[in-house]
Amino acid sequence: MPPAAAADDAERRVAAAIASLAGLSAPLAERGRFLTTECLVGSFASPLHLTITAGRVAAVAAPGLLRSWRFAVRATPDAWLEFWQPLPRPGWHDLFALTKRGAATIEGDLHPLMANLQYFKDLLALPRGRVAGGLS
């Protein structure tokens, strides 16, 4: 597969995994029952806008012009694909490990993220083992 096609394929897989969070978030609703926020999650090139209401991912959409969000978690497609391996390697297993290695950024108002850190770690790990690919 040519490099451009492989990059597009990785972007598609990341977007599909993020979009699947709406259907996977129900088990986390109790933990996040006091959380209602909007955030960006995904790759640097094409993050997705998540609307979280009472701990459930209520909507996933492309970020629109002038659509607000509180914080963003963005990473390279390869970083997300490695993060979602059934048993990620050290350095690829945690959101903060990804930022330390320079493969991800966390920006914006970090209060909702830090106040609900375990919820977000569990939410973003839900596609783990469901997404094929990763680093060789």
MDTraj code that builds the backbone (N, CA, C; nanometers):
import mdtraj as md
import numpy as np

residues = "MET PRO PRO ALA ALA ALA ALA ASP ASP ALA GLU ARG ARG VAL ALA ALA ALA ILE ALA SER LEU ALA GLY LEU SER ALA PRO LEU ALA GLU ARG GLY ARG PHE LEU THR THR GLU CYS LEU VAL GLY SER PHE ALA SER PRO LEU HIS LEU THR ILE THR ALA GLY ARG VAL ALA ALA VAL ALA ALA PRO GLY LEU LEU ARG SER TRP ARG PHE ALA VAL ARG ALA THR PRO ASP ALA TRP LEU GLU PHE TRP GLN PRO LEU PRO ARG PRO GLY TRP HIS ASP LEU PHE ALA LEU THR LYS ARG GLY ALA ALA THR ILE GLU GLY ASP LEU HIS PRO LEU MET ALA ASN LEU GLN TYR PHE LYS ASP LEU LEU ALA LEU PRO ARG GLY ARG VAL ALA GLY GLY LEU SER".split()
xyz = np.array([
    [0.0853, -0.1172, 0.0000],
    [0.0000, 0.0000, 0.0000],
    [0.0903, 0.1240, 0.0000],
    [0.0669, 0.2185, -0.0903],
    [0.1477, 0.3415, -0.0930],
    [0.1332, 0.4178, 0.0385],
    [0.2364, 0.4954, 0.0751],
    [0.2323, 0.5662, 0.2040],
    [0.1093, 0.6556, 0.2210],
    [0.0690, 0.7267, 0.1162],
    [-0.0481, 0.8149, 0.1269],
    [-0.1746, 0.7332, 0.1525],
    [-0.1871, 0.6202, 0.0857],
    [-0.3045, 0.5349, 0.1047],
    [-0.3046, 0.4752, 0.2459],
    [-0.1859, 0.4372, 0.2948],
    [-0.1759, 0.3816, 0.4300],
    [-0.2137, 0.4874, 0.5339],
    [-0.1702, 0.6111, 0.5116],
    [-0.2042, 0.7196, 0.6043],
    [-0.3543, 0.7454, 0.6035],
    [-0.4164, 0.7468, 0.4857],
    [-0.5611, 0.7663, 0.4761],
    [-0.6364, 0.6525, 0.5451],
    [-0.5858, 0.5299, 0.5279],
    [-0.6484, 0.4142, 0.5911],
    [-0.6387, 0.4255, 0.7436],
    [-0.5247, 0.4682, 0.7943],
    [-0.5083, 0.4846, 0.9386],
    [-0.6026, 0.5929, 0.9910],
    [-0.6141, 0.7039, 0.9187],
    [-0.7077, 0.8111, 0.9583],
    [-0.8506, 0.7582, 0.9638],
    [-0.8898, 0.6783, 0.8643],
    [-1.0253, 0.6217, 0.8615],
    [-1.0489, 0.5292, 0.9802],
    [-0.9498, 0.4459, 1.0117],
    [-0.9653, 0.3534, 1.1241],
    [-0.9757, 0.4280, 1.2568],
    [-0.8968, 0.5352, 1.2716],
    [-0.9037, 0.6155, 1.3941],
    [-1.0404, 0.6824, 1.4046],
    [-1.0875, 0.7414, 1.2957],
    [-1.2189, 0.8076, 1.2966],
    [-1.3297, 0.7075, 1.3291],
    [-1.3221, 0.5888, 1.2725],
    [-1.4241, 0.4863, 1.2997],
    [-1.4209, 0.4433, 1.4464],
    [-1.3018, 0.4305, 1.5017],
    [-1.2900, 0.3904, 1.6423],
    [-1.3461, 0.4985, 1.7341],
    [-1.3156, 0.6243, 1.7045],
    [-1.3681, 0.7345, 1.7861],
    [-1.5206, 0.7399, 1.7729],
    [-1.5713, 0.7237, 1.6512],
    [-1.7162, 0.7255, 1.6290],
    [-1.7850, 0.6122, 1.7050],
    [-1.7164, 0.5006, 1.7240],
    [-1.7764, 0.3864, 1.7941],
    [-1.7952, 0.4130, 1.9433],
    [-1.7327, 0.5170, 1.9957],
    [-1.7443, 0.5455, 2.1390],
    [-1.8891, 0.5714, 2.1810],
    [-1.9694, 0.6254, 2.0904],
    [-2.1103, 0.6516, 2.1239],
    [-2.1816, 0.5215, 2.1606],
    [-2.1530, 0.4159, 2.0902],
    [-2.2175, 0.2885, 2.1179],
    [-2.1522, 0.2083, 2.2289],
    [-2.0306, 0.2445, 2.2656],
    [-1.9563, 0.1676, 2.3658],
    [-1.9572, 0.2302, 2.5047],
    [-2.0035, 0.3543, 2.5178],
    [-1.9856, 0.4291, 2.6426],
    [-2.0874, 0.3971, 2.7521],
    [-2.1911, 0.3213, 2.7233],
    [-2.2957, 0.2947, 2.8232],
    [-2.2422, 0.2372, 2.9544],
    [-2.1476, 0.1417, 2.9536],
    [-2.0989, 0.0891, 3.0812],
    [-2.0280, 0.1930, 3.1687],
    [-1.9840, 0.3027, 3.1086],
    [-1.9152, 0.4063, 3.1849],
    [-2.0096, 0.5157, 3.2349],
    [-2.1362, 0.5081, 3.1999],
    [-2.2315, 0.6147, 3.2326],
    [-2.2422, 0.6378, 3.3828],
    [-2.2382, 0.5344, 3.4616],
    [-2.2486, 0.5513, 3.6069],
    [-2.1291, 0.6284, 3.6614],
    [-2.0101, 0.5931, 3.6150],
    [-1.8894, 0.6621, 3.6616],
    [-1.8912, 0.8092, 3.6216],
    [-1.9413, 0.8401, 3.5030],
    [-1.9402, 0.9773, 3.4536],
    [-2.0735, 1.0486, 3.4649],
    [-2.1593, 1.0028, 3.5528],
    [-2.2962, 1.0551, 3.5596],
    [-2.3034, 1.2047, 3.5866],
    [-2.1998, 1.2635, 3.6444],
    [-2.2001, 1.4077, 3.6710],
    [-2.1254, 1.4861, 3.5631],
    [-2.0808, 1.4174, 3.4595],
    [-2.0003, 1.4806, 3.3549],
    [-2.0850, 1.5146, 3.2332],
    [-2.0864, 1.6406, 3.1981],
    [-2.1457, 1.6870, 3.0730],
    [-2.0468, 1.7870, 3.0145],
    [-1.9927, 1.7553, 2.8983],
    [-1.8916, 1.8409, 2.8367],
    [-1.8842, 1.8136, 2.6868],
    [-1.8064, 1.8953, 2.6203],
    [-1.7782, 1.8761, 2.4779],
    [-1.6276, 1.8817, 2.4598],
    [-1.5746, 1.7915, 2.3781],
    [-1.4301, 1.7854, 2.3581],
    [-1.3981, 1.7391, 2.2167],
    [-1.2730, 1.7551, 2.1786],
    [-1.2227, 1.7040, 2.0519],
    [-1.1324, 1.5855, 2.0824],
    [-1.1486, 1.4793, 2.0060],
    [-1.0656, 1.3602, 2.0220],
    [-1.0351, 1.3061, 1.8836],
    [-0.9119, 1.2625, 1.8635],
    [-0.8771, 1.2006, 1.7368],
    [-0.7399, 1.2401, 1.6906],
    [-0.7229, 1.2394, 1.5596],
    [-0.5928, 1.2713, 1.5023],
    [-0.5770, 1.4227, 1.4913],
    [-0.4541, 1.4647, 1.4655],
    [-0.4276, 1.6077, 1.4489],
    [-0.4993, 1.6612, 1.3256],
    [-0.5024, 1.5827, 1.2190],
    [-0.5603, 1.6277, 1.0917],
    [-0.7125, 1.6299, 1.0947],
    [-0.7741, 1.5331, 1.1601],
    [-0.9198, 1.5278, 1.1579],
    [-0.9759, 1.4751, 1.2898],
    [-0.9744, 1.5598, 1.3926],
    [-1.0351, 1.5190, 1.5196],
    [-1.1874, 1.5184, 1.5082],
    [-1.2510, 1.4527, 1.6013],
    [-1.3968, 1.4491, 1.6051],
    [-1.4459, 1.5193, 1.7311],
    [-1.5617, 1.5788, 1.7218],
    [-1.6236, 1.6517, 1.8326],
    [-1.7145, 1.5551, 1.9083],
    [-1.6869, 1.5362, 2.0376],
    [-1.7685, 1.4485, 2.1214],
    [-1.8545, 1.5332, 2.2132],
    [-1.9815, 1.5017, 2.2183],
    [-2.0726, 1.5610, 2.3152],
    [-2.1018, 1.4535, 2.4187],
    [-2.0621, 1.4789, 2.5410],
    [-2.0822, 1.3832, 2.6499],
    [-2.1860, 1.4415, 2.7439],
    [-2.2931, 1.3654, 2.7653],
    [-2.4029, 1.4088, 2.8510],
    [-2.4266, 1.3023, 2.9567],
    [-2.4129, 1.3404, 3.0818],
    [-2.4328, 1.2487, 3.1951],
    [-2.3529, 1.1201, 3.1776],
    [-2.2288, 1.1340, 3.1304],
    [-2.1400, 1.0196, 3.1190],
    [-2.1552, 0.9357, 2.9947],
    [-2.2474, 0.9690, 2.9090],
    [-2.2656, 0.8947, 2.7832],
    [-2.2217, 0.9813, 2.6667],
    [-2.1557, 0.9195, 2.5704],
    [-2.1209, 0.9920, 2.4485],
    [-2.2493, 1.0027, 2.3685],
    [-2.3078, 1.1220, 2.3712],
    [-2.4379, 1.1441, 2.3081],
    [-2.4257, 1.1699, 2.1588],
    [-2.3147, 1.2288, 2.1155],
    [-2.2975, 1.2597, 1.9732],
    [-2.1498, 1.2649, 1.9389],
    [-2.1190, 1.2197, 1.8189],
    [-1.9840, 1.2283, 1.7624],
    [-2.0007, 1.2886, 1.6245],
    [-1.9310, 1.3995, 1.5995],
    [-1.9453, 1.4684, 1.4706],
    [-1.8140, 1.5359, 1.4341],
    [-1.8034, 1.5725, 1.3088],
    [-1.6890, 1.6526, 1.2652],
    [-1.7001, 1.7891, 1.3309],
    [-1.5878, 1.8461, 1.3737],
    [-1.5964, 1.9784, 1.4370],
    [-1.6424, 2.0822, 1.3351],
    [-1.7399, 2.1597, 1.3724],
    [-1.7927, 2.2617, 1.2824],
    [-1.7326, 2.3976, 1.3120],
    [-1.7507, 2.4864, 1.2201],
    [-1.7042, 2.6222, 1.2375],
    [-1.7733, 2.6846, 1.3582],
    [-1.6970, 2.7444, 1.4455],
    [-1.7454, 2.8099, 1.5665],
    [-1.8143, 2.7143, 1.6651],
    [-1.7846, 2.5875, 1.6578],
    [-1.8374, 2.4912, 1.7547],
    [-1.7386, 2.4826, 1.8704],
    [-1.7848, 2.5091, 1.9894],
    [-1.6937, 2.5163, 2.1030],
    [-1.6650, 2.3782, 2.1611],
    [-1.5519, 2.3693, 2.2311],
    [-1.5111, 2.2496, 2.3024],
    [-1.4265, 2.2927, 2.4199],
    [-1.4223, 2.2102, 2.5228],
    [-1.3489, 2.2456, 2.6454],
    [-1.2026, 2.2047, 2.6370],
    [-1.1762, 2.0853, 2.5857],
    [-1.0384, 2.0385, 2.5746],
    [-1.0277, 1.9453, 2.4548],
    [-0.9033, 1.9204, 2.4142],
    [-0.8780, 1.8329, 2.2997],
    [-0.7699, 1.7316, 2.3359],
    [-0.7898, 1.6088, 2.2912],
    [-0.6891, 1.5038, 2.3014],
    [-0.6640, 1.4583, 2.1582],
    [-0.5462, 1.4910, 2.1076],
    [-0.5130, 1.4582, 1.9685],
    [-0.3822, 1.3814, 1.9645],
    [-0.3745, 1.2874, 1.8715],
    [-0.2536, 1.2063, 1.8553],
    [-0.2390, 1.1677, 1.7087],
    [-0.1238, 1.1187, 1.6747],
    [-0.1037, 1.0694, 1.5386],
    [-0.1876, 0.9428, 1.5209],
    [-0.2288, 0.9134, 1.3987],
    [-0.3045, 0.7892, 1.3775],
    [-0.2281, 0.6650, 1.4241],
    [-0.0972, 0.6611, 1.3987],
    [-0.0190, 0.5457, 1.4440],
    [-0.0191, 0.5329, 1.5961],
    [-0.0164, 0.6468, 1.6658],
    [-0.0195, 0.6428, 1.8123],
    [-0.1526, 0.5864, 1.8615],
    [-0.2630, 0.6328, 1.8014],
    [-0.3942, 0.5788, 1.8414],
    [-0.4017, 0.4292, 1.8127],
    [-0.3564, 0.3869, 1.6954],
    [-0.3654, 0.2450, 1.6601],
    [-0.2812, 0.1586, 1.7538],
    [-0.1680, 0.2107, 1.7949],
    [-0.0858, 0.1360, 1.8906],
    [-0.1502, 0.1370, 2.0294],
    [-0.2067, 0.2503, 2.0693],
    [-0.2765, 0.2637, 2.1979],
    [-0.3920, 0.1641, 2.2078],
    [-0.4574, 0.1371, 2.0947],
    [-0.5726, 0.0477, 2.0935],
    [-0.5382, -0.0990, 2.0716],
    [-0.4113, -0.1347, 2.0733],
    [-0.3743, -0.2757, 2.0659],
    [-0.4290, -0.3465, 2.1900],
    [-0.4595, -0.4758, 2.1822],
    [-0.5126, -0.5457, 2.2997],
    [-0.4222, -0.5318, 2.4230],
    [-0.2919, -0.5344, 2.4022],
    [-0.1956, -0.5156, 2.5099],
    [-0.0860, -0.4227, 2.4576],
    [-0.1077, -0.2903, 2.4684],
    [-0.0104, -0.1958, 2.4118],
    [0.1262, -0.2061, 2.4799],
    [0.2290, -0.1771, 2.4007],
    [0.3652, -0.1767, 2.4551],
    [0.3833, -0.0595, 2.5515],
    [0.4797, -0.0705, 2.6429],
    [0.5088, 0.0419, 2.7316],
    [0.5387, 0.1678, 2.6501],
    [0.4869, 0.2788, 2.6970],
    [0.5031, 0.4049, 2.6260],
    [0.3902, 0.4341, 2.5287],
    [0.3118, 0.3329, 2.4982],
    [0.1974, 0.3473, 2.4075],
    [0.0670, 0.3124, 2.4788],
    [0.0722, 0.2843, 2.6059],
    [-0.0402, 0.2292, 2.6814],
    [-0.1275, 0.3341, 2.7492],
    [-0.0819, 0.4603, 2.7557],
    [-0.1495, 0.5607, 2.8366],
    [-0.1480, 0.6950, 2.7643],
    [-0.2523, 0.7748, 2.7852],
    [-0.2603, 0.9061, 2.7201],
    [-0.1407, 0.9941, 2.7552],
    [-0.1005, 0.9938, 2.8808],
    [0.0112, 1.0783, 2.9217],
    [0.1440, 1.0244, 2.8702],
    [0.1545, 0.8934, 2.8554],
    [0.2749, 0.8361, 2.7945],
    [0.2851, 0.8799, 2.6485],
    [0.1725, 0.8859, 2.5788],
    [0.1733, 0.9330, 2.4395],
    [0.2174, 1.0784, 2.4309],
    [0.1727, 1.1623, 2.5255],
    [0.2149, 1.3026, 2.5231],
    [0.3631, 1.3143, 2.5566],
    [0.4113, 1.2325, 2.6484],
    [0.5529, 1.2376, 2.6853],
    [0.6420, 1.2035, 2.5664],
    [0.5998, 1.1088, 2.4839],
    [0.6810, 1.0707, 2.3682],
    [0.6595, 1.1643, 2.2491],
    [0.5677, 1.2619, 2.2618],
    [0.5458, 1.3592, 2.1552],
    [0.4481, 1.3134, 2.0487],
    [0.3798, 1.2039, 2.0717],
    [0.2855, 1.1505, 1.9730],
    [0.1442, 1.2023, 1.9938],
    [0.1218, 1.2752, 2.1047],
    [-0.0119, 1.3263, 2.1359],
    [-0.0010, 1.4610, 2.2065],
    [-0.1115, 1.5351, 2.2030],
    [-0.1214, 1.6596, 2.2793],
    [-0.2546, 1.6611, 2.3527],
    [-0.2536, 1.7285, 2.4665],
    [-0.3752, 1.7530, 2.5424],
    [-0.3775, 1.9033, 2.5644],
    [-0.4852, 1.9681, 2.5196],
    [-0.4890, 2.1136, 2.5267],
    [-0.6271, 2.1641, 2.5616],
    [-0.6339, 2.2904, 2.6009],
    [-0.7606, 2.3529, 2.6349],
    [-0.7799, 2.3595, 2.7853],
    [-0.9052, 2.3660, 2.8275],
    [-0.9405, 2.3696, 2.9689],
    [-0.9341, 2.2267, 3.0225],
    [-0.8299, 2.1967, 3.0957],
    [-0.8074, 2.0589, 3.1392],
    [-0.8895, 2.0176, 3.2608],
    [-0.9630, 2.1099, 3.3198],
    [-1.0388, 2.0758, 3.4406],
    [-1.1352, 1.9588, 3.4202],
    [-1.2207, 1.9595, 3.3154],
    [-1.3116, 1.8447, 3.3008],
    [-1.2368, 1.7133, 3.2784],
    [-1.1243, 1.7187, 3.2095],
    [-1.0453, 1.5976, 3.1862],
    [-0.9853, 1.5470, 3.3171],
    [-0.9204, 1.6357, 3.3910],
    [-0.8521, 1.5931, 3.5130],
    [-0.9502, 1.5552, 3.6242],
    [-1.0645, 1.6221, 3.6300],
    [-1.1648, 1.5900, 3.7318],
    [-1.2314, 1.4556, 3.7052],
    [-1.2237, 1.4102, 3.5815],
    [-1.2853, 1.2829, 3.5412],
    [-1.1823, 1.1957, 3.4698],
    [-1.0598, 1.1980, 3.5178],
    [-0.9487, 1.1348, 3.4468],
    [-0.9701, 0.9859, 3.4231],
    [-1.0121, 0.9111, 3.5256],
    [-1.0300, 0.7670, 3.5046],
    [-1.1404, 0.7393, 3.4031],
    [-1.2452, 0.8199, 3.4050],
    [-1.3523, 0.8058, 3.3058],
    [-1.2951, 0.8212, 3.1657],
    [-1.2172, 0.9273, 3.1424],
    [-1.1641, 0.9514, 3.0079],
    [-1.0609, 0.8471, 2.9673],
    [-0.9798, 0.8021, 3.0616],
    [-0.8848, 0.6958, 3.0287],
    [-0.9598, 0.5697, 2.9868],
    [-1.0644, 0.5362, 3.0606],
    [-1.1437, 0.4174, 3.0267],
    [-1.2210, 0.4373, 2.8970],
    [-1.2775, 0.5554, 2.8768],
    [-1.3528, 0.5839, 2.7544],
    [-1.2644, 0.5704, 2.6316],
    [-1.1483, 0.6337, 2.6352],
    [-1.0617, 0.6317, 2.5181],
    [-0.9950, 0.4967, 2.4965],
    [-0.9968, 0.4110, 2.5968],
    [-0.9431, 0.2755, 2.5814],
    [-1.0493, 0.1763, 2.5337],
    [-1.1751, 0.2169, 2.5252],
    [-1.2819, 0.1236, 2.4842],
    [-1.2572, 0.0557, 2.3494],
    [-1.2004, 0.1234, 2.2494],
    [-1.1742, 0.0538, 2.1221],
    [-1.0578, -0.0450, 2.1285],
    [-0.9924, -0.0547, 2.2429],
    [-0.8759, -0.1428, 2.2550],
    [-0.9112, -0.2861, 2.2149],
    [-0.8320, -0.3402, 2.1253],
    [-0.8543, -0.4759, 2.0778],
    [-0.9579, -0.4867, 1.9662],
    [-1.0282, -0.3788, 1.9350],
    [-1.1298, -0.3800, 1.8301],
    [-1.0781, -0.3205, 1.6990],
    [-0.9618, -0.2540, 1.7057],
    [-0.9066, -0.1843, 1.5894],
    [-0.7838, -0.2587, 1.5434],
    [-0.7834, -0.3010, 1.4178],
    [-0.6675, -0.3699, 1.3625],
    [-0.5594, -0.2685, 1.3254],
    [-0.4371, -0.3121, 1.3305],
    [-0.3264, -0.2242, 1.2895],
    [-0.2389, -0.1902, 1.4069],
    [-0.1570, -0.0905, 1.3882],
    [-0.0620, -0.0493, 1.4898],
    [0.0756, -0.0409, 1.4294],
    [0.1724, -0.0104, 1.5112],
    [0.3096, -0.0007, 1.4637],
    [0.3707, -0.1388, 1.4528],
    [0.4603, -0.1538, 1.3607],
    [0.5254, -0.2843, 1.3428],
    [0.6383, -0.3035, 1.4406],
])
top = md.Topology()
chain = top.add_chain()
for i, resn in enumerate(residues, 1):
    res = top.add_residue(resn, chain, resSeq=i)
    for name in ("N", "CA", "C"):
        top.add_atom(name, md.element.get_by_symbol(name[0]), res)
traj = md.Trajectory(xyz[None], top)
